[in-house]
Amino acid sequence: MENNKDMTQGLTLTHLATGISDEIPLNGKEMQLATDRSESLNESWSLLCDSVYARTGMYIEGNYQVDTIVSAGLSKDFH
């Protein structure tokens, strides 16, 4: 894990078409969805993507590779 000075909780991503890195800060509910490990994790991921899209206009699925998840300012590999 490495310290992320710019974001407390969220995702770091790479845009698939351009290779440009980006960050998406997540609110508490989105963070809860991002860390779901239950049998409904695919549904949680879809809800997360919809929420981020509604809030930011960025749609993650199919457009971005998720590189890391940041929790309490610490980055770790997403998968």
N, C-alpha and C positions, 0 to 999 in steps of 0.2 A: 504494500500500500504506500501511496505517496501523498503528500499534503497538497491540496488544491487551494491556493490562496484566493482565487477569484470566485469560488462558488461553495456554498455550504452543502447543498444537496441538489443533485441533478445528473445529467448525462453529458458525456463528451462524445461527439460523433464525427464521422467523416462522410461528406456528401459523395454518393457513389459516382455520379456523372463527372464531377469536377475535382474530387480529391481534397476539397477545402474542408478544414476542420471547423467545428462549431461547438457551442455549448448550449444546453437548454436547462436552466434552473427549473426544478420541479417543486410544486407546492406539496403540502403534507399528504393529501389524498393521492396525488400522482406518484409520490415516493412509495406509498403503501402498495399501489398497484405494481410498480416497477420491481418490488422486492417480494412479490407473491410467489410462493413455492408450492402452492396447493395444486390439486387436480385441475383447478380452473385458471391456471396461469396464462393460458392462451387468451381467454376471455378478458382477463385483467390487462394483458398487454394491449389488446384492441381498445379497451376503454381508455388506457393511458394515451395511446396514439390519438384517439378522438379528442380527448381533453386538451392535449398539447396543441393539436391543430386548431381547436376552437379558441384557445387562448393566444396562440402565437402566429397561426397561419402556416406553420411548418408541419408537414406530415412525415413522420419518421419511416413507417413501413414502406419498403420499396424504394426509398430515396436516400436513406442514410444507413451507414454501418455504425452500430453503437460500439464504442471502444471501451469506455469505462463508465462506472456508476460512482457518483460522489455522495458520500454520506458522512455527516459531521465534519466536512472539509477534507475527508480522506478519500482518494481515488483508488479503485481496485478494478481489475478486469471484469467486464460485464458477464462473460460466460466462463 
